[in-house]
Amino acid sequence: MANSNFVDYVKIYCRSGKGGPGSAHLRREKYLPKGGPDGGDGGKGGSIVMKGNAQLWTLLHLRYMRHVIAENGMPGGAQRSTGANGKDIVIEVPAGTIARNAETGDIIGEITDDGQTVTLLEGGRGGLGNDHFKSPTNQTPRYAQPGEEGKEAYIIFELKVLADVGLVGFPNAGKSTLLSVLSAAKPEIADYPFTTIRPNLGIVSYRDGKSFVMADIPGIIENAHEGKGLGLRFLRHIERNSMLLFMIPADSKDIKNEYEILLNELKHYNPELLDKERLLAISKSDMLDDELQTEIAKELPNIPFVFISSVTQSGLSKLKDMIWKALNS
């Protein structure tokens, strides 16, 4: 997954179509010089619709889309003919995309499945023709209803990664290395902070043809919930994972304290994240002997944990077993 190709946030000006005006036509024929009203209704304006597409995994195709304007409805005609409806504009997005009003911040809709649709801005209704306004006291109304105006708004499309397992940890905790070992994903890996600046997804094979999706998410730093480091751009991706795998390297000065800092960042961003199933993996454990592992285990937080090494691949089978059990508990 090339970093330059991963776009998870776009802002687009959207406007739905105006409804077509009703017709004020009066029937006039050779042998009927004073026919009654027969004006038809105007057509409905086109709507702006968001639709899920399983073939997409990023909002890259929307990066340069600045304006989306739907067609207006056509006017009504004679002989009570209704004007054509304006064509809807369909914006295709990957599953896990949320649309929100840029001005109010309110969520308009969310896509979680392929083919699912959400109407973001409804097109204006067509106006009624004069045929609707005739009455015993007004048999030839010479007026009709105008079409309803369309709606407009700046809409933010925000992709939150959908995965079974989200990797949570400080920069350089070994998250990208683990993902590259467990799956076919090839994230950028280097020995400096923030190598991962966008989420990477990998499919991890399990037993009997089963699998689960793991997301390597940019590393947290303390006060990320206040926007430090990659801040909120990172934290929103954690919301869409079924469970969280905390990763802390074995050479950390205080594993329990680092875990508490990570947990605190999630709590400040969204307390509901603490309701997710959590596992702890002590990475880079190839530098530990059995005695050191026993000593470290005594100081670990009270959640299921496992010592792993992506280099020697020790503990990875046990890790996958723990993940599968947690996902299906």
C-alpha positions as CSV (number, residue, x, y, z in Angstrom):
1,M,0.0,0.0,0.0
2,A,1.8,3.1,-1.2
3,N,1.6,5.9,1.2
4,S,1.0,8.5,-1.6
5,N,-2.0,6.5,-2.7
6,F,-3.8,6.4,0.6
7,V,-6.2,9.3,1.1
8,D,-8.5,9.1,4.1
9,Y,-10.0,12.6,4.2
10,V,-11.6,14.8,1.5
11,K,-13.9,17.9,1.6
12,I,-16.2,18.4,-1.3
13,Y,-18.8,21.1,-2.1
14,C,-22.1,19.3,-2.9
15,R,-25.4,20.7,-4.3
16,S,-28.5,18.7,-5.1
17,G,-30.7,19.6,-8.0
18,K,-33.5,22.1,-8.0
19,G,-37.0,20.7,-8.6
20,G,-38.5,21.6,-12.0
21,P,-41.4,24.2,-12.0
22,G,-45.0,23.0,-12.6
23,S,-46.6,24.0,-15.8
24,A,-49.4,26.6,-16.0
25,H,-50.5,25.4,-19.4
26,L,-54.2,25.7,-20.5
27,R,-55.6,23.2,-23.0
28,R,-56.1,24.9,-26.5
29,E,-57.2,22.8,-29.5
30,K,-59.0,23.6,-32.8
31,Y,-62.4,22.6,-31.5
32,L,-61.7,23.4,-27.8
33,P,-60.6,27.1,-27.7
34,K,-61.2,27.4,-24.0
35,G,-60.0,24.1,-22.5
36,G,-59.2,23.8,-18.8
37,P,-55.8,23.7,-17.1
38,D,-53.6,20.7,-18.0
39,G,-50.2,21.7,-16.8
40,G,-48.0,18.9,-15.5
41,D,-45.8,18.7,-12.4
42,G,-42.1,19.5,-12.5
43,G,-39.5,16.7,-12.1
44,K,-37.6,16.1,-8.9
45,G,-34.1,17.4,-8.7
46,G,-31.2,15.0,-8.6
47,S,-29.8,13.9,-5.2
48,I,-26.3,13.4,-3.9
49,V,-25.8,9.8,-2.9
50,M,-22.9,8.0,-1.2
51,K,-22.5,4.3,-2.1
52,G,-20.2,1.6,-0.8
53,N,-17.8,-0.1,-3.2
54,A,-15.9,-3.2,-2.0
55,Q,-13.3,-2.6,-4.7
56,L,-12.1,0.7,-3.1
57,W,-9.8,0.9,-0.1
58,T,-9.0,4.7,-0.2
59,L,-10.6,8.0,-1.1
60,L,-7.8,8.7,-3.6
61,H,-10.3,8.9,-6.5
62,L,-12.0,11.9,-4.7
63,R,-8.8,13.8,-4.0
64,Y,-9.3,16.3,-6.9
65,M,-13.1,16.4,-6.8
66,R,-14.0,19.9,-5.6
67,H,-17.6,20.3,-6.7
68,V,-20.4,17.8,-7.1
69,I,-23.6,19.3,-8.5
70,A,-26.7,17.2,-9.4
71,E,-29.0,17.9,-12.3
72,N,-32.1,20.1,-11.9
73,G,-35.6,18.6,-12.6
74,M,-37.2,19.5,-15.8
75,P,-40.4,21.7,-16.1
76,G,-43.8,20.1,-16.3
77,G,-45.5,20.1,-19.7
78,A,-48.9,20.2,-21.4
79,Q,-51.4,17.4,-21.1
80,R,-50.4,16.8,-17.5
81,S,-47.0,15.5,-18.5
82,T,-44.5,15.4,-15.7
83,G,-41.0,16.8,-16.2
84,A,-38.0,14.4,-16.2
85,N,-36.3,14.0,-12.9
86,G,-32.7,15.2,-12.5
87,K,-30.0,12.6,-12.5
88,D,-28.6,11.6,-9.1
89,I,-24.9,11.9,-8.5
90,V,-23.5,8.8,-6.9
91,I,-20.2,9.1,-5.0
92,E,-18.6,5.7,-4.5
93,V,-16.6,5.2,-1.3
94,P,-14.9,2.2,0.5
95,A,-16.6,0.6,3.5
96,G,-15.7,2.5,6.7
97,T,-16.4,5.9,5.2
98,I,-18.3,8.5,7.2
99,A,-19.8,11.7,5.7
100,R,-20.3,14.7,7.9
101,N,-21.4,18.3,7.5
102,A,-18.3,20.4,7.4
103,E,-20.0,23.3,9.1
104,T,-21.8,21.6,11.9
105,G,-19.7,18.5,12.3
106,D,-22.9,16.3,12.3
107,I,-22.6,12.9,10.8
108,I,-24.9,12.6,7.8
109,G,-24.3,8.9,7.1
110,E,-21.9,6.0,7.2
111,I,-21.1,3.2,4.8
112,T,-20.2,-0.2,6.2
113,D,-21.2,-2.6,3.4
114,D,-20.7,-3.0,-0.3
115,G,-23.7,-1.6,-2.3
116,Q,-25.1,0.3,0.7
117,T,-26.3,3.7,-0.1
118,V,-26.9,6.9,1.9
119,T,-28.6,10.0,0.5
120,L,-26.5,13.0,1.6
121,L,-28.5,15.8,0.0
122,E,-32.0,15.2,-1.2
123,G,-33.0,16.8,-4.5
124,G,-35.7,19.5,-4.5
125,R,-39.3,18.4,-5.1
126,G,-40.9,19.4,-8.4
127,G,-43.6,22.1,-8.4
128,L,-47.2,21.2,-9.0
129,G,-48.9,22.1,-12.3
130,N,-51.9,24.3,-12.5
131,D,-54.2,21.2,-12.9
132,H,-53.8,20.7,-9.1
133,F,-55.2,24.2,-8.3
134,K,-58.5,24.1,-10.3
135,S,-61.7,24.4,-8.2
136,P,-65.3,25.2,-8.8
137,T,-64.5,28.9,-8.1
138,N,-61.3,29.0,-10.0
139,Q,-61.7,26.8,-13.1
140,T,-58.7,28.2,-15.1
141,P,-55.8,28.9,-12.7
142,R,-53.1,30.6,-14.6
143,Y,-50.4,29.8,-12.1
144,A,-48.3,26.8,-11.0
145,Q,-45.9,26.0,-8.2
146,P,-42.2,26.6,-8.6
147,G,-39.8,23.8,-8.0
148,E,-38.2,23.4,-4.5
149,E,-34.6,24.6,-4.2
150,G,-31.9,22.0,-4.0
151,K,-29.7,21.8,-0.9
152,E,-26.0,22.6,-0.7
153,A,-23.2,21.9,1.8
154,Y,-19.5,21.2,2.2
155,I,-19.3,17.6,3.1
156,I,-16.3,15.9,4.6
157,F,-15.7,12.3,3.6
158,E,-13.6,10.5,6.3
159,L,-12.3,7.0,6.0
160,K,-11.9,5.0,9.2
161,V,-10.0,1.7,8.6
162,L,-12.2,-1.4,9.0
163,A,-10.1,-4.3,10.4
164,D,-10.5,-7.1,12.9
165,V,-7.3,-6.2,14.8
166,G,-5.8,-2.8,15.3
167,L,-2.1,-2.5,16.3
168,V,-1.6,0.1,19.0
169,G,1.8,1.3,20.2
170,F,4.4,4.0,20.3
171,P,6.4,4.7,17.2
172,N,9.1,1.9,16.5
173,A,7.2,-0.7,18.6
174,G,7.6,-3.2,15.8
175,K,4.0,-3.0,14.5
176,S,4.9,-2.7,10.8
177,T,7.5,-5.6,11.1
178,L,4.8,-7.8,12.7
179,L,2.3,-7.1,9.9
180,S,4.9,-7.8,7.2
181,V,5.7,-11.2,8.9
182,L,2.1,-12.3,9.5
183,S,0.7,-11.1,6.1
184,A,1.7,-10.3,2.6
185,A,1.5,-6.6,3.3
186,K,4.7,-4.6,2.7
187,P,4.6,-1.5,4.9
188,E,7.6,0.8,5.0
189,I,9.9,-0.2,7.8
190,A,12.9,1.8,9.2
191,D,14.5,2.5,12.5
192,Y,13.1,6.0,13.1
193,P,9.8,7.3,14.5
194,F,6.7,7.7,12.3
195,T,7.8,5.4,9.5
196,T,4.1,4.5,9.3
197,I,2.2,7.7,8.5
198,R,-0.9,6.0,7.1
199,P,-2.7,2.8,8.0
200,N,-1.6,-0.4,6.3
201,L,-3.9,-3.5,6.1
202,G,-2.9,-7.1,5.9
203,I,-4.8,-10.4,5.8
204,V,-3.4,-12.8,8.3
205,S,-3.9,-16.5,7.5
206,Y,-5.1,-18.8,10.3
207,R,-5.9,-22.5,10.5
208,D,-8.3,-24.3,8.1
209,G,-8.4,-21.5,5.6
210,K,-9.6,-19.0,8.1
211,S,-8.2,-15.4,8.2
212,F,-8.5,-12.0,9.8
213,V,-7.6,-8.5,8.8
214,M,-4.9,-6.7,10.8
215,A,-4.3,-2.9,10.6
216,D,-0.9,-1.3,11.3
217,I,-1.8,2.2,12.4
218,P,0.6,5.1,12.9
219,G,2.2,5.2,16.3
220,I,0.8,7.2,19.3
221,I,2.7,9.7,21.3
222,E,1.6,11.1,24.6
223,N,-1.1,13.8,24.2
224,A,-2.0,12.5,20.8
225,H,-5.7,13.2,21.7
226,E,-4.7,16.9,21.8
227,G,-3.4,16.6,18.2
228,K,0.3,16.0,18.9
229,G,2.2,13.8,16.6
230,L,-0.2,12.4,14.1
231,G,-2.9,13.0,16.6
232,L,-6.5,12.6,15.7
233,R,-5.7,11.4,12.2
234,F,-4.3,8.3,13.8
235,L,-6.9,7.9,16.6
236,R,-10.0,7.8,14.4
237,H,-8.7,4.7,12.7
238,I,-8.7,2.8,16.0
239,E,-12.5,3.2,16.3
240,R,-13.2,0.8,13.5
241,N,-11.3,-2.2,14.8
242,S,-13.0,-5.2,16.5
243,M,-10.1,-5.6,19.0
244,L,-6.9,-3.9,19.9
245,L,-3.4,-5.5,20.1
246,F,-1.1,-3.3,22.2
247,M,2.5,-3.6,21.3
248,I,5.3,-2.6,23.6
249,P,9.0,-3.6,23.0
250,A,10.8,-5.7,25.5
251,D,13.5,-3.1,25.9
252,S,11.0,-0.5,27.2
253,K,12.0,1.1,30.5
254,D,8.5,0.6,32.0
255,I,6.1,-1.6,30.0
256,K,3.2,-1.1,32.4
257,N,3.6,2.7,32.3
258,E,3.7,2.8,28.5
259,Y,0.6,0.7,28.4
260,E,-1.2,3.1,30.8
261,I,-0.1,6.0,28.6
262,L,-1.5,4.4,25.5
263,L,-4.7,3.5,27.3
264,N,-5.1,7.0,28.6
265,E,-4.8,8.5,25.1
266,L,-7.6,6.2,23.9
267,K,-9.7,7.1,26.9
268,H,-9.4,10.8,26.3
269,Y,-10.2,10.5,22.6
270,N,-13.2,8.2,23.0
271,P,-14.0,6.3,26.2
272,E,-15.9,3.7,24.3
273,L,-12.6,2.4,22.9
274,L,-11.9,0.9,26.3
275,D,-14.8,-1.5,25.8
276,K,-12.9,-3.3,23.0
277,E,-11.1,-6.6,23.7
278,R,-7.4,-5.9,24.4
279,L,-4.3,-8.1,24.1
280,L,-0.7,-7.1,24.9
281,A,2.3,-8.3,22.8
282,I,5.8,-7.8,24.2
283,S,7.7,-7.4,20.9
284,K,11.5,-7.8,20.3
285,S,11.5,-10.6,22.9
286,D,14.3,-12.5,21.2
287,M,16.7,-10.5,23.4
288,L,15.1,-12.0,26.5
289,D,15.8,-15.4,28.2
290,D,13.2,-17.4,30.1
291,E,14.2,-15.9,33.4
292,L,13.9,-12.3,32.2
293,Q,10.5,-13.1,30.7
294,T,9.3,-14.5,34.0
295,E,10.4,-11.3,35.8
296,I,8.8,-9.0,33.3
297,A,5.6,-11.0,33.4
298,K,5.2,-10.1,37.1
299,E,5.0,-6.4,36.3
300,L,2.6,-6.5,33.3
301,P,-0.9,-5.1,33.4
302,N,-3.8,-7.5,34.0
303,I,-4.7,-8.4,30.4
304,P,-3.8,-11.4,28.3
305,F,-0.2,-11.1,27.0
306,V,2.4,-12.9,24.9
307,F,6.1,-12.5,24.3
308,I,6.8,-12.4,20.6
309,S,9.7,-11.8,18.1
310,S,9.0,-10.9,14.5
311,V,12.7,-11.6,13.7
312,T,12.8,-15.2,15.1
313,Q,9.0,-15.6,14.7
314,S,8.7,-17.0,18.2
315,G,5.4,-16.6,19.9
316,L,3.5,-15.7,16.7
317,S,1.5,-18.9,16.6
318,K,0.4,-18.4,20.1
319,L,-0.4,-14.7,19.3
320,K,-2.7,-15.8,16.4
321,D,-4.4,-18.3,18.6
322,M,-5.1,-15.6,21.2
323,I,-6.3,-13.1,18.6
324,W,-8.7,-15.7,17.0
325,K,-10.1,-16.7,20.4
326,A,-10.7,-13.0,21.3
327,L,-12.3,-12.3,17.9
328,N,-14.7,-15.2,18.4
329,S,-15.4,-14.9,22.1
